Structures are given as C-alpha cells and as structure tokens.
C-alpha cells in the first residue's frame, strides 16, 4: 500500500482565505445593493428592465421601455450648462434642474465703475416636472438625482420617479432673453397610468431690496413680487405679506387659461407662458430654507390632468420663457400680456405714448433729462389755449372783484341773498371762477402717467442728467430740485391773480408749495425735473399773459 502523504498546511490556509474572500464579496454585493435600493428606489427595477427593448415607434401594450438605471446619474461638464448670447449669460444647475443664474450684459448692478452685469434671480430658479400631483399636495424639490445631456442649444435633465421618466429640457432661443422649458412625462410601466402632472417653479426671493421702503433720497423703489395672470381675472400680485401669511393659495378655478407665471423684480422679470389652455395654478410658501424677514421661499405649481397615458407614451408641458429687462417691445414678443407687469394702472394709455416720446427725444438729445424737459415744454404749448382761458377768467374776476365785494358787504347779514346776488352779477358779466381750473384738470392724468413711467421704466434706470443727478429713477440726493420746485411754485402763486378768494383760501393756496416740496423729496428725480420744468414754463406763460391781458382789459 502506498503511504498517504500528510496534507500541506499552506493549502488549508489558502482554502480558508478563498472562502472568506467569497463570503466578503457576497456581503459587499448585498450591502451595496441594499444601499443603492435605499438611495434610489427604482435602481433594481431599472436594472431588471435594462435588457428589454422596444420596437421602433415605442413599446406596444404590455411592454416596458428600456431606461437608464436611476443610479447611473450622468453628469456633464459645467461649461455645457451655460447659454450665452449678446444679451445675457444663463447658467444651469444639474443638481436641482434649475436656472442657477441669469446675468444681463447690457445692464449694470450699480452706477459708476465696478459694476457687474445685473443678476435677475435672487436664488436658483428651480424648474421641475412633478408626476402624481394631488389636491393640497405640495411637491418637494428633488436634488442630486438628475442626469444631464446637451445637444446644441438644448440641455435636458432627467430622472425616474415611480412609473414615470421625467425630463426637463431647457432651450436657449435666438430672440431677446428667450429661454423655453419643456417638461416631458414618459410612462415606463407595463400598464396605462393616470397622470396629473405639473411644472414646479420655486425660488427664494428677497423680500427687501436695499432702500426699497426707505424715505432717504437716492434709494431705489424696487420691490419684488410674484406674478400670475389668468384669463378673465386680474393680475395676481403677491409681496412679502404673502410670505408672512404662509400656507398655500389656489389662484384659479379648474381648467383655466394661465397666461403667465413668474417672479417680478420691478425692472426685471422671470416669467413663463404655458402653451396649453387647460391648466390649474397654485402657490405656497416653503422650500429649502424657512421664510425670514429678508427672504421668502415661494413655489408656483402649474398642473394639468393628462388622463390615462399608455405604456411608453410621452405627454408634455411646454413653457415659453422670458428672463430679462422689462422693456415693452421685448416682452410683447413673448406675450401681449407681459407688459401688464409694468403696472401703470389706469394711465397706461397715456404712459406708453409719453415713454415713446421721451425715448424719441433722447435718441436725438442723448440725455433723458433734456428729453423730459423738451416733452414738458411741448405739453405746455399743447395746453396753452386752456391756460389762456384760465388767465382771462382770472383777470376778469380781478376786474369785477371790487363790485362783488360791495355786494357781499351790502348783504353780509343775509348769506342766502348775498350768494344769489353774487351769482346773478357773475352771470350778467359772464364770469366763471371754475375756468381757473382748466389748465390743472388735464395735467392731473398726465402727472400721474408721468409718475408711473418714471417709476417703472427701465430706460430711466441709471440714466444721468447732469452734475449730481446721475440716476433719474431715484430721488435727488441733495434735495436741490425739490427745493427749487417749492420756490418756483411759491412764485407762481404770487403771480397768479386770486380774485374772489377770502384770506383763508389764499393762505391754503400759498401753503401748497410747501406740501408739494415735501412730497417731492423722495420721488424720482425725473419726476421732480418734469414738475420743475412745468412750473418754470407756467411762470413764463403767466407773466406773458399778465402783461398781454392787462393791456387788453385796461
């Protein structure tokens, strides 16, 4: 018999090590799989469907579309997340499917040297598709799970959510400040699925712009707002009060036409116009950080009922976007309703021609302050016939005032008879004290329209006049023009005949310059310049008419 050799101890050690390595590999695989399953719930399901392919034209009923594993998030180089034109530079954020930044190259964030292209957004503007929206459900922002792909001027972010593959496609278009967004929902299950899908817009807005509510001169009047426009409804405007109230708010009834939604920063606008006419709208406060005195996270949800979607089928929501300066001609290219955000109220019919005239004069004079003065002169010439009638009435009142005073003295103990006799005397001599108001009445709507234009027109933002006035959209930093206006109005009052007024009325009229001076201290310098030019022209006209009428009525 052959003698059996003793087994080599080293071989036993090798077998033990091999067995341990196998067990360790199994444990690592199971642990990794469970980790991926917890982090990405659709990971295993996506892997199981990886080998199933659909025929051309999409999968038939009962088949499942092949999809990229959710765990395999595809990133692209940051340089591929940038759109840039002569007008703006747009930077996208893959981690949240968001527009991270929009900088306008033709607008500076401050006066003078050292200014940078103005940033339209207060924080990244999230634009995400949401599947399975239910009433009262406030979707949460999904971060860190978006794959990205770029093709030409289009960047697409995608991920899987249950039975749906979601895609957000951003496209930079050649028109001014135009960014389009398409939200696509693809049914990746083997059964038809009902879908109420939505587009979620979310941004943490700054509720306090430096100096926005300050009474100090030179402070901007900007105030951010949330805007939405629904057919047959007024423009909905929310400010920080909406943020402090908290909660959610339905803005429209079911299946209404939403014309635009977005965020308004006074001179700049980020708005999207849905292509569909059957949408619902909701907004609420809430986001990645709690609301505070200075910041408010606000979300806007545009939702639509798509009904049943077959396996492999895709439905979409399309939004045409405008992110840029509130220049009327630019906004009208995107939507005829966007200029409503200029918020000129009842006087829009006057405000638009006034702005066009100012811009036309500026194109020749190369100075918006001079353009305002020239327009004021032309308006005074236009209203001259009314000014002349008022001056003629005032001089006639002054001429016959001694006789009216005698009538008042004669019937001082009988006020009723006194009033009747005075009215009879005025009718006999064709005197009408109300004609003195003729030049004022048409100037009131013009004044209010001017105020709207100079407070909202981006053309006046950072527009210099001369010397210390380097921005016509904010108040005179040294109060020079308001004080000159007050002095000019006082002089005008002294030169205007006050026949027929008692002492109390005269004192009230003389106090008006002081009231207007206080009012003008914090108004835009362009507004004060208009009032000052108007007052100077009025004094000149009054002096000329006084001399002319004194000779004629002597």
DORO-411047 format. One record per residue (C-alpha): x, y, z. Coordinates in nm, 3 decimals. Example, Ala and Ser with C-alpha at 12.3 -4.5 7.8 and 13.67 -1.06 7.14 Angstrom:
BEGIN
(atom (1.230 -0.450 0.780))
(atom (1.367 -0.106 0.714))
***
This chain:
BEGIN
(atom (0.000 0.000 0.000))
(atom (0.101 0.344 -0.073))
(atom (0.157 0.560 0.223))
(atom (-0.064 0.873 0.226))
(atom (0.129 1.196 0.246))
(atom (0.030 1.446 0.508))
(atom (-0.169 1.745 0.362))
(atom (0.024 2.067 0.316))
(atom (-0.091 2.319 0.586))
(atom (-0.050 2.608 0.340))
(atom (-0.323 2.462 0.114))
(atom (-0.567 2.462 0.406))
(atom (-0.487 2.826 0.469))
(atom (-0.548 2.910 0.100))
(atom (-0.889 2.739 0.103))
(atom (-0.984 2.930 0.417))
(atom (-0.878 3.261 0.264))
(atom (-1.067 3.187 -0.059))
(atom (-1.383 3.102 0.132))
(atom (-1.352 3.420 0.338))
(atom (-1.299 3.627 0.023))
(atom (-1.612 3.477 -0.138))
(atom (-1.820 3.546 0.172))
(atom (-1.684 3.901 0.194))
(atom (-1.762 3.965 -0.175))
(atom (-2.118 3.839 -0.127))
(atom (-2.164 4.060 0.178))
(atom (-2.024 4.362 -0.006))
(atom (-2.254 4.298 -0.304))
(atom (-2.562 4.257 -0.085))
(atom (-2.470 4.563 0.119))
(atom (-2.406 4.773 -0.191))
(atom (-2.734 4.659 -0.348))
(atom (-2.931 4.748 -0.034))
(atom (-2.757 5.084 -0.018))
(atom (-2.846 5.161 -0.379))
(atom (-3.203 5.037 -0.325))
(atom (-3.243 5.274 -0.029))
(atom (-3.089 5.573 -0.204))
(atom (-3.251 5.514 -0.543))
(atom (-3.576 5.318 -0.504))
(atom (-3.601 5.250 -0.879))
(atom (-3.246 5.114 -0.910))
(atom (-3.324 4.739 -0.915))
(atom (-3.638 4.780 -1.127))
(atom (-3.440 4.978 -1.385))
(atom (-3.170 4.709 -1.397))
(atom (-3.432 4.438 -1.448))
(atom (-3.580 4.627 -1.746))
(atom (-3.239 4.707 -1.894))
(atom (-3.240 4.405 -2.127))
(atom (-3.592 4.462 -2.265))
(atom (-3.601 4.676 -2.576))
(atom (-3.895 4.831 -2.752))
(atom (-3.967 4.811 -3.121))
(atom (-3.938 5.118 -3.339))
(atom (-4.209 5.370 -3.271))
(atom (-4.232 5.286 -2.900))
(atom (-4.325 4.975 -2.700))
(atom (-4.654 4.802 -2.758))
(atom (-4.909 4.746 -2.482))
(atom (-4.767 4.527 -2.208))
(atom (-4.403 4.607 -2.291))
(atom (-4.170 4.816 -2.076))
(atom (-3.946 5.084 -2.223))
(atom (-3.576 5.040 -2.169))
(atom (-3.441 5.311 -1.940))
(atom (-3.109 5.416 -1.799))
(atom (-3.056 5.294 -1.440))
(atom (-3.154 5.569 -1.199))
(atom (-2.840 5.503 -1.001))
(atom (-2.624 5.586 -1.301))
(atom (-2.655 5.965 -1.285))
(atom (-2.485 6.114 -1.588))
(atom (-2.305 6.442 -1.530))
(atom (-2.177 6.683 -1.792))
(atom (-1.903 6.941 -1.776))
(atom (-2.012 7.272 -1.612))
(atom (-1.920 7.456 -1.930))
(atom (-2.201 7.265 -2.104))
(atom (-2.453 7.409 -1.858))
(atom (-2.410 7.765 -1.989))
(atom (-2.609 7.952 -2.255))
(atom (-2.457 8.281 -2.368))
(atom (-2.572 8.545 -2.616))
(atom (-2.501 8.914 -2.668))
(atom (-2.784 8.988 -2.424))
(atom (-2.735 8.751 -2.133))
(atom (-2.549 8.462 -1.977))
(atom (-2.760 8.179 -1.837))
(atom (-2.610 7.915 -1.608))
(atom (-2.800 7.593 -1.529))
(atom (-2.775 7.376 -1.217))
(atom (-2.784 6.999 -1.274))
(atom (-2.824 6.906 -0.908))
(atom (-3.171 7.065 -0.888))
(atom (-3.275 7.103 -1.252))
(atom (-3.264 7.477 -1.201))
(atom (-3.169 7.801 -1.372))
(atom (-2.888 7.898 -1.137))
(atom (-2.810 8.245 -1.272))
(atom (-2.919 8.492 -1.538))
(atom (-2.685 8.788 -1.585))
(atom (-2.783 9.067 -1.825))
(atom (-2.480 9.201 -2.010))
(atom (-2.634 9.536 -2.105))
(atom (-2.742 9.633 -1.753))
(atom (-2.516 9.707 -1.458))
(atom (-2.600 9.629 -1.096))
(atom (-2.470 9.969 -0.984))
(atom (-2.380 10.316 -1.104))
(atom (-2.025 10.408 -1.196))
(atom (-1.719 10.191 -1.221))
(atom (-1.701 9.848 -1.067))
(atom (-2.050 9.746 -1.174))
(atom (-2.122 9.390 -1.280))
(atom (-2.390 9.255 -1.517))
(atom (-2.712 9.261 -1.320))
(atom (-2.839 8.931 -1.179))
(atom (-3.210 8.875 -1.241))
(atom (-3.257 8.590 -0.993))
(atom (-3.238 8.619 -0.615))
(atom (-3.158 8.246 -0.595))
(atom (-3.161 7.949 -0.837))
(atom (-3.497 7.920 -1.012))
(atom (-3.599 7.555 -0.991))
(atom (-3.798 7.423 -1.289))
(atom (-3.900 7.061 -1.232))
(atom (-4.162 6.819 -1.355))
(atom (-4.381 6.657 -1.091))
(atom (-4.577 6.336 -1.152))
(atom (-4.879 6.235 -0.948))
(atom (-4.989 6.576 -0.820))
(atom (-5.286 6.556 -0.584))
(atom (-5.505 6.830 -0.439))
(atom (-5.336 7.002 -0.149))
(atom (-5.008 6.820 -0.221))
(atom (-4.705 7.049 -0.220))
(atom (-4.429 6.872 -0.414))
(atom (-4.076 6.885 -0.279))
(atom (-3.771 6.986 -0.479))
(atom (-3.573 6.682 -0.599))
(atom (-3.197 6.733 -0.574))
(atom (-2.894 6.530 -0.670))
(atom (-3.068 6.269 -0.887))
(atom (-3.077 6.438 -1.228))
(atom (-2.882 6.313 -1.526))
(atom (-2.786 6.574 -1.785))
(atom (-2.734 6.583 -2.159))
(atom (-2.662 6.867 -2.403))
(atom (-2.744 6.884 -2.771))
(atom (-2.683 7.216 -2.945))
(atom (-2.875 7.489 -2.763))
(atom (-3.071 7.237 -2.556))
(atom (-2.988 7.090 -2.215))
(atom (-3.202 6.808 -2.076))
(atom (-3.219 6.693 -1.715))
(atom (-3.385 6.356 -1.648))
(atom (-3.465 6.108 -1.373))
(atom (-3.715 5.835 -1.289))
(atom (-3.999 5.869 -1.043))
(atom (-4.201 5.553 -0.988))
(atom (-4.380 5.470 -1.312))
(atom (-4.254 5.783 -1.486))
(atom (-3.946 5.909 -1.654))
(atom (-3.925 6.288 -1.612))
(atom (-3.732 6.517 -1.844))
(atom (-3.674 6.892 -1.823))
(atom (-3.543 7.040 -2.144))
(atom (-3.412 7.398 -2.144))
(atom (-3.360 7.568 -2.478))
(atom (-3.192 7.899 -2.548))
(atom (-3.365 8.067 -2.841))
(atom (-3.225 8.348 -3.058))
(atom (-3.489 8.606 -2.960))
(atom (-3.415 8.857 -2.685))
(atom (-3.396 8.696 -2.341))
(atom (-3.586 8.385 -2.450))
(atom (-3.549 8.058 -2.258))
(atom (-3.801 7.779 -2.328))
(atom (-3.875 7.484 -2.099))
(atom (-4.036 7.153 -2.194))
(atom (-4.146 6.908 -1.926))
(atom (-4.196 6.551 -2.052))
(atom (-4.355 6.257 -1.872))
(atom (-4.297 5.905 -2.014))
(atom (-4.484 5.603 -1.877))
(atom (-4.215 5.339 -1.816))
(atom (-4.450 5.085 -1.659))
(atom (-4.622 4.795 -1.833))
(atom (-4.972 4.935 -1.772))
(atom (-5.162 5.251 -1.863))
(atom (-5.124 5.509 -1.589))
(atom (-5.341 5.808 -1.497))
(atom (-5.138 6.126 -1.469))
(atom (-5.193 6.466 -1.318))
(atom (-4.857 6.622 -1.394))
(atom (-4.717 6.958 -1.306))
(atom (-4.434 7.202 -1.353))
(atom (-4.287 7.328 -1.029))
(atom (-4.123 7.672 -1.023))
(atom (-3.950 7.754 -0.697))
(atom (-3.725 8.038 -0.587))
(atom (-3.624 8.201 -0.262))
(atom (-3.698 8.565 -0.331))
(atom (-3.553 8.861 -0.146))
(atom (-3.841 9.048 0.015))
(atom (-3.636 9.357 0.099))
(atom (-3.431 9.536 -0.164))
(atom (-3.184 9.783 -0.016))
(atom (-3.370 10.108 0.042))
(atom (-3.691 9.981 -0.120))
(atom (-3.909 10.116 0.159))
(atom (-3.675 10.390 0.270))
(atom (-3.762 10.758 0.263))
(atom (-3.399 10.855 0.211))
(atom (-3.312 11.025 -0.118))
(atom (-3.135 10.822 -0.380))
(atom (-3.300 10.498 -0.267))
(atom (-3.437 10.259 -0.528))
(atom (-3.807 10.189 -0.532))
(atom (-3.772 9.825 -0.633))
(atom (-3.998 9.569 -0.469))
(atom (-4.005 9.201 -0.572))
(atom (-4.337 9.035 -0.649))
(atom (-4.481 8.704 -0.752))
(atom (-4.696 8.749 -1.061))
(atom (-4.953 8.536 -1.236))
(atom (-5.211 8.621 -1.498))
(atom (-5.524 8.412 -1.551))
(atom (-5.777 8.473 -1.826))
(atom (-6.080 8.678 -1.719))
(atom (-5.906 8.758 -1.389))
(atom (-5.697 9.043 -1.261))
(atom (-5.322 9.015 -1.242))
(atom (-5.237 8.842 -0.917))
(atom (-4.959 9.016 -0.726))
(atom (-4.805 8.889 -0.406))
(atom (-4.534 9.051 -0.199))
(atom (-4.371 8.964 0.132))
(atom (-4.713 8.973 0.302))
(atom (-4.800 8.651 0.122))
(atom (-4.480 8.506 0.263))
(atom (-4.562 8.609 0.619))
(atom (-4.912 8.464 0.584))
(atom (-4.767 8.127 0.487))
(atom (-4.962 7.829 0.361))
(atom (-5.078 7.761 0.008))
(atom (-5.315 7.951 -0.215))
(atom (-5.512 7.834 -0.516))
(atom (-5.512 8.111 -0.775))
(atom (-5.760 7.985 -1.031))
(atom (-6.050 7.757 -1.089))
(atom (-6.004 7.428 -1.272))
(atom (-5.906 7.427 -1.639))
(atom (-5.841 7.798 -1.678))
(atom (-5.603 7.963 -1.921))
(atom (-5.291 8.071 -1.735))
(atom (-5.127 8.339 -1.944))
(atom (-4.804 8.371 -1.747))
(atom (-4.647 8.300 -1.411))
(atom (-4.319 8.415 -1.264))
(atom (-4.116 8.645 -1.046))
(atom (-4.102 9.022 -1.088))
(atom (-3.809 9.235 -0.966))
(atom (-3.951 9.575 -1.063))
(atom (-3.715 9.641 -1.354))
(atom (-3.655 9.275 -1.441))
(atom (-3.880 8.975 -1.493))
(atom (-3.855 8.595 -1.500))
(atom (-4.181 8.465 -1.645))
(atom (-4.309 8.155 -1.825))
(atom (-4.608 8.130 -2.059))
(atom (-4.774 7.784 -2.078))
(atom (-4.867 7.663 -2.425))
(atom (-5.172 7.474 -2.300))
(atom (-5.504 7.644 -2.226))
(atom (-5.624 7.391 -1.968))
(atom (-5.423 7.430 -1.650))
(atom (-5.462 7.484 -1.279))
(atom (-5.241 7.703 -1.064))
(atom (-5.133 7.702 -0.701))
(atom (-4.867 7.881 -0.497))
(atom (-4.735 7.824 -0.149))
(atom (-4.460 7.931 0.084))
(atom (-4.199 7.670 0.158))
(atom (-3.873 7.543 0.021))
(atom (-3.517 7.464 0.112))
(atom (-3.498 7.728 0.383))
(atom (-3.760 7.881 0.615))
(atom (-3.910 8.220 0.544))
(atom (-3.747 8.514 0.720))
(atom (-3.776 8.891 0.728))
(atom (-3.548 8.919 0.427))
(atom (-3.607 8.600 0.225))
(atom (-3.913 8.404 0.124))
(atom (-3.904 8.060 -0.043))
(atom (-4.203 8.053 -0.278))
(atom (-4.322 7.778 -0.509))
(atom (-4.561 7.800 -0.803))
(atom (-4.719 7.481 -0.935))
(atom (-4.872 7.469 -1.281))
(atom (-5.065 7.142 -1.309))
(atom (-5.258 6.959 -1.578))
(atom (-5.473 6.644 -1.596))
(atom (-5.342 6.427 -1.881))
(atom (-5.580 6.138 -1.821))
(atom (-5.456 5.783 -1.895))
(atom (-5.110 5.754 -2.051))
(atom (-5.024 5.428 -2.230))
(atom (-4.700 5.237 -2.163))
(atom (-4.410 5.402 -2.343))
(atom (-4.618 5.707 -2.434))
(atom (-4.499 6.061 -2.356))
(atom (-4.701 6.368 -2.267))
(atom (-4.554 6.713 -2.213))
(atom (-4.598 7.066 -2.086))
(atom (-4.433 7.346 -2.282))
(atom (-4.349 7.688 -2.145))
(atom (-4.211 7.983 -2.339))
(atom (-3.989 8.186 -2.108))
(atom (-3.873 8.545 -2.078))
(atom (-3.596 8.630 -1.832))
(atom (-3.472 8.983 -1.882))
(atom (-3.541 9.357 -1.858))
(atom (-3.898 9.485 -1.858))
(atom (-3.871 9.651 -2.199))
(atom (-4.214 9.656 -2.357))
(atom (-4.110 9.559 -2.710))
(atom (-3.909 9.262 -2.583))
(atom (-4.191 9.134 -2.361))
(atom (-4.453 9.167 -2.636))
(atom (-4.256 8.920 -2.849))
(atom (-4.318 8.657 -2.583))
(atom (-4.673 8.754 -2.482))
(atom (-4.902 9.051 -2.531))
(atom (-4.988 9.020 -2.162))
(atom (-4.636 9.051 -2.019))
(atom (-4.632 9.435 -2.043))
(atom (-4.908 9.426 -1.778))
(atom (-4.626 9.372 -1.527))
(atom (-4.520 9.733 -1.588))
(atom (-4.814 9.811 -1.356))
(atom (-4.911 10.151 -1.495))
(atom (-5.271 10.110 -1.387))
(atom (-5.546 10.320 -1.544))
(atom (-5.298 10.556 -1.709))
(atom (-5.129 10.304 -1.936))
(atom (-5.294 10.462 -2.242))
(atom (-5.112 10.788 -2.157))
(atom (-4.796 10.637 -2.011))
(atom (-4.695 10.444 -2.322))
(atom (-4.703 10.747 -2.560))
(atom (-4.518 10.956 -2.301))
(atom (-4.244 10.696 -2.275))
(atom (-4.219 10.665 -2.653))
(atom (-4.186 11.044 -2.680))
(atom (-3.915 11.056 -2.413))
(atom (-3.722 10.776 -2.585))
(atom (-3.757 10.951 -2.922))
(atom (-3.624 11.282 -2.787))
(atom (-3.341 11.102 -2.605))
(atom (-3.230 10.940 -2.929))
(atom (-3.161 11.293 -3.059))
(atom (-3.055 11.477 -2.742))
(atom (-2.864 11.182 -2.587))
(atom (-2.989 11.281 -2.242))
(atom (-3.310 11.163 -2.077))
(atom (-3.326 11.470 -1.853))
(atom (-3.324 11.702 -2.155))
(atom (-3.581 11.477 -2.322))
(atom (-3.814 11.517 -2.020))
(atom (-3.771 11.897 -2.030))
(atom (-3.842 11.912 -2.405))
(atom (-4.155 11.697 -2.366))
(atom (-4.273 11.921 -2.081))
(atom (-4.231 12.231 -2.297))
(atom (-4.431 12.072 -2.579))
(atom (-4.709 11.972 -2.337))
(atom (-4.728 12.328 -2.205))
(atom (-4.759 12.456 -2.562))
(atom (-5.032 12.198 -2.625))
(atom (-5.226 12.312 -2.319))
(atom (-5.173 12.683 -2.389))
(atom (-5.533 12.751 -2.505))
(atom (-5.662 12.626 -2.169))
(atom (-5.400 12.832 -1.985))
(atom (-5.507 13.141 -2.176))
(atom (-5.876 13.090 -2.094))
(atom (-5.792 13.046 -1.727))
(atom (-5.581 13.364 -1.727))
(atom (-5.858 13.563 -1.900))
(atom (-6.110 13.438 -1.642))
(atom (-5.876 13.532 -1.355))
(atom (-5.824 13.885 -1.490))
(atom (-6.197 13.939 -1.540))
(atom (-6.257 13.819 -1.185))
(atom (-5.992 14.062 -1.065))
(atom (-6.150 14.349 -1.260))
(atom (-6.501 14.293 -1.119))
(atom (-6.389 14.185 -0.773))
(atom (-6.446 14.533 -0.612))
(atom (-6.811 14.531 -0.721))
(atom (-6.862 14.176 -0.591))
(atom (-6.705 14.278 -0.261))
(atom (-6.959 14.564 -0.233))
(atom (-7.243 14.317 -0.293))
(atom (-7.108 14.089 -0.020))
(atom (-7.080 14.383 0.219))
(atom (-7.434 14.502 0.139))
(atom (-7.587 14.161 0.219))
(atom (-7.346 14.046 0.487))
(atom (-7.633 13.977 0.728))
(atom (-7.825 13.768 0.474))
(atom (-7.592 13.496 0.336))
(atom (-7.858 13.342 0.113))
(atom (-7.943 13.671 -0.058))
(atom (-7.572 13.753 -0.076))
(atom (-7.500 13.433 -0.265))
(atom (-7.792 13.485 -0.503))
(atom (-7.686 13.844 -0.583))
(atom (-7.322 13.746 -0.640))
(atom (-7.424 13.464 -0.875))
(atom (-7.661 13.697 -1.061))
(atom (-7.379 13.953 -1.102))
(atom (-7.134 13.688 -1.228))
(atom (-7.390 13.554 -1.478))
(atom (-7.459 13.903 -1.610))
(atom (-7.087 13.964 -1.673))
(atom (-7.015 13.604 -1.790))
(atom (-6.776 13.533 -1.503))
(atom (-6.687 13.170 -1.430))
(atom (-6.440 13.105 -1.146))
(atom (-6.416 12.737 -1.245))
(atom (-6.232 12.831 -1.565))
(atom (-5.925 12.888 -1.349))
(atom (-5.907 12.510 -1.305))
(atom (-5.896 12.438 -1.679))
(atom (-5.514 12.409 -1.709))
(atom (-5.498 12.190 -1.400))
(atom (-5.755 11.924 -1.487))
(atom (-5.583 11.772 -1.795))
(atom (-5.246 11.790 -1.623))
(atom (-5.357 11.559 -1.340))
(atom (-5.372 11.239 -1.553))
(atom (-5.053 11.346 -1.732))
(atom (-4.882 11.395 -1.396))
(atom (-4.992 11.051 -1.275))
(atom (-4.892 10.888 -1.604))
(atom (-4.551 11.057 -1.584))
(atom (-4.510 10.926 -1.231))
(atom (-4.590 10.571 -1.345))
(atom (-4.346 10.596 -1.635))
(atom (-4.058 10.742 -1.438))
(atom (-4.107 10.495 -1.153))
(atom (-4.118 10.181 -1.368))
(atom (-3.940 10.247 -1.699))
(atom (-3.609 10.063 -1.710))
(atom (-3.495 10.318 -1.970))
(atom (-3.469 10.573 -1.684))
(atom (-3.278 10.334 -1.457))
(atom (-2.924 10.469 -1.408))
(atom (-2.996 10.741 -1.666))
(atom (-2.795 11.056 -1.575))
(atom (-2.900 11.420 -1.620))
(atom (-2.601 11.630 -1.521))
(atom (-2.392 11.717 -1.217))
(atom (-2.513 11.548 -0.901))
(atom (-2.815 11.383 -1.069))
(atom (-2.674 11.059 -1.205))
(atom (-2.990 10.849 -1.186))
(atom (-3.327 10.992 -1.287))
(atom (-3.511 10.691 -1.142))
(atom (-3.424 10.775 -0.780))
(atom (-3.462 11.086 -0.568))
(atom (-3.233 11.390 -0.583))
(atom (-2.962 11.305 -0.326))
(atom (-2.919 11.668 -0.219))
(atom (-3.284 11.789 -0.239))
(atom (-3.183 12.066 -0.479))
(atom (-3.455 12.016 -0.740))
(atom (-3.740 11.971 -0.485))
(atom (-3.639 12.297 -0.312))
(atom (-3.619 12.478 -0.646))
(atom (-3.962 12.339 -0.728))
(atom (-4.105 12.466 -0.399))
(atom (-3.964 12.813 -0.462))
(atom (-4.093 12.816 -0.817))
(atom (-4.444 12.713 -0.710))
(atom (-4.450 12.984 -0.442))
(atom (-4.351 13.245 -0.701))
(atom (-4.619 13.112 -0.937))
(atom (-4.883 13.151 -0.666))
(atom (-4.782 13.510 -0.603))
(atom (-4.805 13.591 -0.975))
(atom (-5.147 13.429 -1.017))
(atom (-5.446 13.656 -0.952))
(atom (-5.652 13.534 -0.655))
(atom (-5.957 13.749 -0.706))
(atom (-6.263 13.630 -0.523))
(atom (-6.073 13.432 -0.260))
(atom (-6.101 13.511 0.108))
(atom (-5.797 13.528 0.335))
(atom (-5.826 13.164 0.445))
(atom (-5.833 13.037 0.087))
(atom (-5.531 13.249 -0.002))
(atom (-5.334 13.103 0.289))
(atom (-5.425 12.749 0.183))
(atom (-5.310 12.819 -0.173))
(atom (-4.982 12.966 -0.052))
(atom (-4.922 12.656 0.162))
(atom (-4.944 12.426 -0.141))
(atom (-4.580 12.483 -0.249))
(atom (-4.462 12.360 0.090))
(atom (-4.681 12.050 0.066))
(atom (-4.551 11.970 -0.284))
(atom (-4.191 12.024 -0.176))
(atom (-4.227 11.764 0.099))
(atom (-4.396 11.524 -0.143))
(atom (-4.119 11.560 -0.400))
(atom (-3.830 11.494 -0.162))
(atom (-3.840 11.117 -0.219))
(atom (-3.989 11.098 -0.568))
(atom (-3.767 11.010 -0.867))
(atom (-3.551 11.298 -0.982))
(atom (-3.701 11.266 -1.330))
(atom (-4.046 11.329 -1.184))
(atom (-3.926 11.637 -0.998))
(atom (-3.750 11.758 -1.312))
(atom (-4.078 11.735 -1.501))
(atom (-4.261 11.932 -1.230))
(atom (-3.983 12.192 -1.213))
(atom (-3.980 12.241 -1.591))
(atom (-4.360 12.261 -1.589))
(atom (-4.352 12.529 -1.316))
(atom (-4.089 12.738 -1.496))
(atom (-4.293 12.722 -1.817))
(atom (-4.609 12.814 -1.626))
(atom (-4.440 13.120 -1.474))
(atom (-4.318 13.230 -1.816))
(atom (-4.663 13.186 -1.969))
(atom (-4.829 13.359 -1.672))
(atom (-4.600 13.661 -1.695))
(atom (-4.656 13.698 -2.068))
(atom (-5.034 13.659 -2.035))
(atom (-5.049 13.901 -1.741))
(atom (-4.887 14.177 -1.947))
(atom (-5.094 14.096 -2.255))
(atom (-5.430 14.084 -2.071))
(atom (-5.354 14.392 -1.863))
(atom (-5.319 14.590 -2.184))
(atom (-5.627 14.436 -2.346))
(atom (-5.859 14.466 -2.043))
(atom (-5.738 14.807 -1.931))
***
